[in-house]
Amino acid sequence: GGATMAFSAQKCGVCFQPPSIILIYRDNSQDKTRQRIMPIRNFSRFSDCSRAAEQLKNNPRHKAYLEGVSLRQLQKLYSLLRGHLEGRSLAESLEKFQQEETINPEEDMNKLDDKELAKRKSIMDELFEKNRKKKDDPDFVYNIEVEFPQDEQLESCGWDMESDEEI
């Protein structure tokens, strides 16, 4: 075999309390699935998520484990943590991250100047590429697991149980 990775990342998530990034990975040498908890230190709501993500990815202790995790994914986790530190709910943080990364369908593209238009187009190209990912792409498992504080009541289900329609 060539240079196969010792570890394959499967899921990456963020835990708010204590602040840490959690990686579920497969240890290929022993064929076991394990969890690695990487504490986040010296990170505040003023920290730069991109820098934090790069530092974590290049950290000699974690480097081998994070090989299969994209920088962008780590940035997303840090931006959720930062949102949490700023007092935003998870949904708000996710939405803010999405907004910075996506196209507003309501926007009238005819009113944009060339530079803005080019920017939107490159985001769309990137989104297209991203959505075309194959199942075995390391970025494919893109899932955020979050610890919810116990005192927050989870919202009840969206539909009304009393309706008599047939299903």
Buried (B, 14 or more C-beta within 10 A) or exposed (E): EEEEBBBBBBBBBBBBEEBBBBBBBBBEEEEEEEEBEBEBEEBEEEBEBBEBBBBBBEEEEBEEBBBBBBBEBBBBBBBBBBBBBEEBEBEBBBEBBEEEBEBEEEEEEEEEEEEEEEEBEEBEEEEEEEEEEEEEEBBEBBEBEBBEEEEEEEEEEEEEEEEEEEE
